[in-house]
Amino acid sequence: MRDEALQARELIKTLSILDAAGVDGAFVFTFVFPIYKHDSDPRYDLDIVSASLVKSFGGGKPGTTYPDMPWEPKESFRAVAEYFATH
């Protein structure tokens, strides 16, 4: 079952712990994993196992947030952007 909110919460929790420990930088997952294509049918949604910040589409389908890109931001994408904008 896809749970983008959980992925975003866990990522922010980890970033907060690292920030509190004084870590100056960290690798935050993979931006995109195009091999694991997103599909609205859960039976074919390979992206569900990906820890990437965006979900990629097959067949040249564009995203809606960035129509010139074949991917769409996940909740974790927005959570990381907000975290670094406020810290």
Secondary structure, DSSP 8 states (H G I E B T S, - for coil): ---HHHHHHHHHHHHHHHHHTT------S-S--TTSB--SSGGG-GGGG---SEEE-STT---SSSTTSSEEE-HHHHHHHHHHHH-
